[in-house]
Amino acid sequence: MNTMVVTIVIAVALVLGLVLVYSSLRIAREYERGVVFRLGRLIDLKGPGLFLILPLGIDRLTKVDLRVVTLEVPPQEVVTLDNVTVKVNAVVFFQVLDARAAIVRVANYSSATSQISQTTLRSVLGQSSLDELLASRDKINQSLKHIIDQHTEPWGIKVLNVEVKQVDLPLGMQRALARQAEAEREKRAKIIAAEGEFTAAQKLTDAAGVMSAQPAALALRYMQTLLDMGPEKNSTIVFPIPLELIRPLLGTPAPASAPAPAVAAEAEGAQTAGDGVQATDHATDQATDQAAIRRASPERP
């Protein structure tokens, strides 16, 4: 009887011991740390791996994840510096560096980080204009990161990055921005076209200088223009060609435009002398005719 009682007691003790040991065993993964409160007092961190805690509520264990956490900030309605109402959401990347501070100094570090991110987002964007919000994202992201990190640093949390995710503009503002972008594109197109015309004018001026020095080049350009005007050979073009353009191709020397002064004077003198001789001959003929008439007059009855 006594032996049976002893056996039962030993068996119960073993079962209780196994239960206590099992309840004392804890395992923390590589990215986890165990924050232990023993009778309400904070003791050293546990983990990673297998470790023991005191059972029966003596030790209270809280596991903290040390990996980078992605926190999405809900859309916030913000009035910018130039009085434009927009809806903006963002994403925050943070990591717990001090597990004990994250448990002791704040009740819920994830919720607290989310709330401080929302208020900081509204505050920073309210001090920025719409153009800065659309064009200077990097500057705004750095400002958000700096401010949020200042608030979360006492909690043992490091903010790694903050990114403005999406900006929802009112429909009227979207149309205004579209008109502005279209006007900007038209402006650039006109500037590019003007620069092209200016460059073409300079090149044409240079080409005209070259062609004026080489008449054959001008004639060839004239022929090329004729060829370009009828590439499909379905039209007849009457095009006058000055002899000055084709003479360099034929190799014929150009005629003198005006005689030399001495030659011109000689020609004029010769013409004057010829006119005088003709006048003298005409007078002699008239005198001979009159004399013949007088001789013939007495012979009439």
C-alpha positions in Angstrom: 0.0 0.0 0.0 2.7 2.4 1.0 4.7 1.5 -2.2 1.7 2.3 -4.4 1.1 5.6 -2.7 4.8 6.5 -3.2 4.6 5.5 -6.8 1.6 7.7 -7.4 3.2 10.6 -5.7 6.3 10.3 -7.7 4.3 10.0 -10.9 2.3 13.1 -10.1 5.5 14.9 -9.2 7.0 14.0 -12.5 4.0 15.1 -14.4 3.9 18.4 -12.6 7.6 18.8 -13.2 7.2 18.1 -16.9 4.3 20.6 -17.1 6.4 23.3 -15.3 9.4 22.6 -17.5 7.3 22.8 -20.7 5.6 26.0 -19.5 9.1 27.5 -18.8 10.6 26.7 -22.2 10.4 29.5 -24.8 11.9 29.8 -28.3 12.7 33.1 -30.0 13.5 33.3 -33.7 16.5 35.0 -35.0 14.7 38.3 -35.7 12.9 38.3 -32.4 13.8 39.3 -28.8 12.1 38.4 -25.6 11.3 41.2 -23.1 10.8 39.6 -19.7 9.2 41.2 -16.6 9.9 39.2 -13.5 7.5 40.1 -10.7 6.9 43.4 -12.6 10.6 44.3 -13.0 12.3 44.4 -16.3 15.2 42.0 -16.7 17.7 41.2 -19.5 16.5 40.4 -23.0 16.0 36.7 -24.0 16.8 35.1 -27.3 17.3 34.3 -30.0 17.0 30.5 -29.6 15.8 28.4 -26.6 15.6 29.9 -23.1 13.7 29.4 -19.8 11.5 31.7 -17.9 9.9 31.2 -14.4 6.4 29.7 -14.7 3.2 30.4 -12.7 3.1 34.0 -13.8 6.4 35.0 -12.2 7.9 36.0 -15.5 5.9 37.7 -18.2 7.3 37.5 -21.7 6.7 39.8 -24.7 8.3 39.1 -28.1 9.4 42.0 -30.2 10.0 41.7 -34.0 13.2 43.4 -35.0 12.6 43.3 -38.8 11.7 46.3 -40.9 8.0 47.1 -40.7 6.1 48.7 -43.6 3.4 51.1 -42.3 0.9 52.5 -44.7 -0.4 55.9 -43.7 -4.1 56.3 -44.5 -5.1 59.0 -47.0 -5.0 62.5 -45.4 -7.0 65.5 -46.7 -4.5 68.4 -46.7 -4.8 72.0 -47.6 -1.5 73.2 -49.2 0.2 76.5 -48.8 -1.5 77.9 -51.9 -5.0 76.8 -50.7 -5.4 73.7 -52.8 -7.1 70.7 -51.1 -5.5 67.4 -51.9 -5.6 63.8 -50.6 -2.2 62.3 -49.9 -1.2 59.0 -48.5 2.3 57.8 -47.6 4.3 54.7 -46.5 6.7 54.6 -43.6 9.5 52.1 -43.2 10.7 51.7 -39.6 12.7 49.2 -37.4 12.8 48.5 -33.7 16.4 48.9 -32.5 15.7 48.8 -28.7 13.1 46.2 -27.8 12.9 47.1 -24.2 12.3 50.8 -24.9 9.7 49.9 -27.5 7.8 48.0 -24.8 8.4 50.1 -21.7 8.2 53.7 -23.1 5.1 53.4 -25.3 2.0 51.3 -25.0 1.8 50.3 -28.7 4.7 51.4 -30.7 3.2 50.5 -34.1 0.0 52.5 -33.5 2.0 55.4 -32.0 4.2 55.5 -35.1 1.2 55.5 -37.4 -0.5 58.4 -35.5 2.7 60.5 -35.5 3.2 59.8 -39.2 -0.3 61.0 -40.0 -0.1 64.3 -38.1 3.4 65.0 -39.4 2.2 64.4 -43.0 -0.6 66.9 -42.6 1.7 69.4 -41.0 4.6 69.3 -43.5 2.3 69.3 -46.6 0.4 72.2 -45.2 3.6 74.2 -45.3 4.3 73.3 -48.9 2.8 74.5 -52.2 1.2 72.3 -54.8 4.2 72.7 -57.1 6.6 71.7 -54.4 4.4 68.7 -53.6 4.5 67.5 -57.2 8.0 68.4 -58.1 10.0 68.2 -54.8 9.0 64.9 -53.5 12.6 64.0 -52.3 12.8 67.2 -50.2 9.4 66.5 -48.6 10.2 62.9 -47.9 13.5 63.8 -46.2 11.6 66.4 -44.0 9.0 63.8 -43.1 11.6 61.2 -42.2 13.6 63.7 -40.0 10.5 64.8 -38.0 9.0 61.4 -37.5 12.4 59.9 -36.5 12.8 62.6 -33.9 9.5 61.6 -32.3 10.1 57.9 -32.4 13.8 57.8 -31.4 13.0 57.8 -27.6 10.8 54.7 -28.2 13.8 52.7 -29.6 12.4 53.0 -33.2 14.5 54.0 -36.2 12.6 55.5 -39.2 14.4 54.3 -42.3 12.4 56.0 -45.0 9.2 57.9 -45.7 7.7 58.1 -49.2 4.7 60.1 -50.3 2.8 57.4 -52.2 -0.1 59.1 -54.0 -1.5 62.6 -54.5 -5.2 62.9 -55.5 -6.0 66.3 -57.1 -9.4 67.8 -57.6 -10.8 67.4 -61.1 -10.7 71.2 -61.8 -7.0 71.3 -60.8 -6.2 68.4 -63.0 -7.7 70.2 -66.0 -5.8 73.4 -65.1 -2.5 71.5 -64.9 -3.3 69.8 -68.2 -3.7 73.2 -69.9 -0.6 74.5 -68.3 1.4 71.5 -69.5 0.0 71.9 -73.0 0.9 75.6 -73.1 4.4 74.7 -71.9 4.8 72.1 -74.7 3.6 74.6 -77.3 6.1 77.1 -76.0 9.0 74.6 -76.3 7.8 73.6 -79.8 7.8 77.2 -81.0 11.2 77.9 -79.5 12.6 74.8 -81.2 11.0 75.8 -84.5 12.5 79.3 -84.3 15.9 77.9 -83.5 15.7 75.6 -86.5 14.7 78.4 -88.8 17.5 80.6 -87.5 20.0 77.8 -88.1 18.6 77.1 -91.6 18.9 80.8 -92.5 22.5 80.8 -91.4 23.2 77.7 -93.5 21.4 79.2 -96.5 23.4 82.4 -96.2 26.6 80.3 -96.2 25.4 78.3 -99.2 24.6 81.5 -101.1 28.1 82.8 -100.5 29.6 79.6 -101.9 27.3 79.6 -104.9 28.0 83.3 -105.7 31.6 82.4 -105.9 31.0 79.4 -108.2 28.4 80.0 -111.0 28.5 76.3 -112.0 27.2 75.4 -108.5 24.3 77.8 -109.0 23.5 76.2 -112.3 23.6 72.7 -110.8 21.3 73.9 -108.0 18.9 75.3 -110.6 18.8 72.0 -112.4 18.2 70.1 -109.1 15.3 72.4 -108.3 13.7 71.5 -111.7 14.2 67.8 -110.8 12.6 68.2 -107.4 9.5 69.9 -108.9 8.5 66.9 -111.0 9.6 63.7 -109.3 6.7 61.6 -110.7 7.0 62.8 -114.3 3.4 63.6 -114.6 3.6 67.3 -115.3 5.1 69.7 -117.8 7.0 72.7 -116.5 8.1 75.6 -118.7 11.0 77.1 -116.9 13.2 79.9 -118.5 16.9 79.4 -118.0 19.2 82.5 -118.3 22.2 81.9 -120.4 24.4 83.2 -117.6 23.5 80.0 -115.7 24.4 77.4 -118.4 27.3 79.3 -119.9 29.8 78.1 -117.2 28.7 74.5 -118.0 29.2 75.0 -121.7 32.6 76.7 -121.3 31.6 79.7 -123.6 33.2 83.0 -122.6 30.7 85.8 -121.8 30.4 88.7 -124.3 31.7 92.0 -123.4 29.0 94.1 -121.8 30.3 97.5 -123.2 33.1 98.5 -125.6 36.2 100.2 -124.3 36.1 104.0 -124.2 38.7 104.5 -127.0 37.0 102.0 -129.3 33.6 103.6 -128.6 34.9 107.1 -129.5 36.5 105.8 -132.8 33.2 104.1 -133.8 31.2 107.3 -133.0 33.7 109.4 -135.2 33.5 107.0 -138.1 29.7 107.1 -138.0 29.7 110.9 -138.0 32.1 111.1 -141.0 29.9 108.6 -142.9 26.8 110.7 -142.2 28.7 113.8 -143.6 29.7 112.0 -146.8 26.1 110.9 -147.3 24.9 114.5 -146.9 27.4 115.8 -149.5 26.5 113.2 -152.1 22.8 114.0 -151.7 23.5 117.8 -152.2 25.5 117.1 -155.4 22.7 115.0 -156.8 20.2 117.7 -156.3 22.4 120.3 -158.0 22.9 118.1 -161.1 19.2 117.6 -161.4 18.5 121.3 -161.3 21.1 122.0 -164.0 19.6 119.4 -166.3 16.2 121.0 -165.9 17.5 124.5 -166.9 19.2 123.1 -170.1 16.0 121.5 -171.1 13.8 124.6 -170.6 14.9 126.6 -173.8 14.2 123.7 -176.2 10.5 123.9 -175.5 8.4 125.7 -178.3 
